[in-house]
Amino acid sequence: MPTPTDINKELQKRIDQYISKTLKDIKVEAADEFDANFNRQAFFNEKLAIDEKKLCY
C-alpha cells in the first residue's frame, strides 16, 4: 500500500505537469494571437481611443 508521502509526491507531480501543460498551451495561443495581430495590422496603426471620463485613478 502506498504511503501518504508517496501519494502526495504523485499528486504534486500530476499538478506540476498540468500547470506546465496549461502554461505551454497559453504561450502557444498568445504567440499565435500576437502573430495574427501583425497580419491584421492591429498594432501601432491608429491612436488608441481612450475615454478619459471612464478612467479610474
C-alpha positions as a printed Julia matrix, in Angstrom:
57×3 Matrix{Float64}:
   0.0    0.0     0.0
   1.41   3.44   -0.94
   2.31   5.72    1.9
   0.73   9.18    2.24
   4.09  10.68    1.28
   4.15   8.68   -1.97
   0.6    9.75   -2.74
   1.44  13.4    -2.08
   4.51  13.2    -4.32
   2.46  11.65   -7.13
  -0.29  14.24   -6.72
   2.26  17.07   -6.76
   3.87  15.59   -9.88
   0.5   15.5   -11.67
  -0.33  19.05  -10.58
   3.04  20.28  -11.82
   2.52  18.52  -15.17
  -0.97  20.01  -15.51
   0.28  23.52  -14.77
   3.2   23.1   -17.16
   0.97  21.89  -20.0
  -1.57  24.64  -19.35
   1.09  27.35  -19.41
   2.54  25.9   -22.62
  -0.92  25.99  -24.25
  -1.4   29.61  -23.15
   2.03  30.53  -24.52
   1.24  28.96  -27.9
  -2.17  30.66  -28.11
  -0.73  34.03  -27.11
   2.05  33.75  -29.68
  -0.47  32.83  -32.38
  -2.66  35.79  -31.47
   0.35  38.11  -31.4
   1.34  36.97  -34.9
  -2.25  37.36  -36.11
  -2.24  40.98  -34.9
   0.55  41.76  -37.34
  -1.38  40.12  -40.17
  -4.41  42.26  -39.25
  -2.12  45.28  -38.82
  -3.61  45.74  -35.38
  -0.53  47.34  -33.85
   0.53  50.96  -33.97
  -1.51  51.95  -36.99
  -4.07  54.05  -35.12
  -4.05  56.08  -31.98
  -5.8   54.32  -29.13
  -9.14  55.96  -28.38
  -9.36  56.48  -24.62
 -12.44  57.8   -22.92
 -10.89  59.83  -20.11
 -14.25  60.04  -18.32
 -14.16  56.28  -17.74
 -10.61  56.14  -16.4
 -10.23  55.48  -12.7
  -7.16  56.65  -10.87
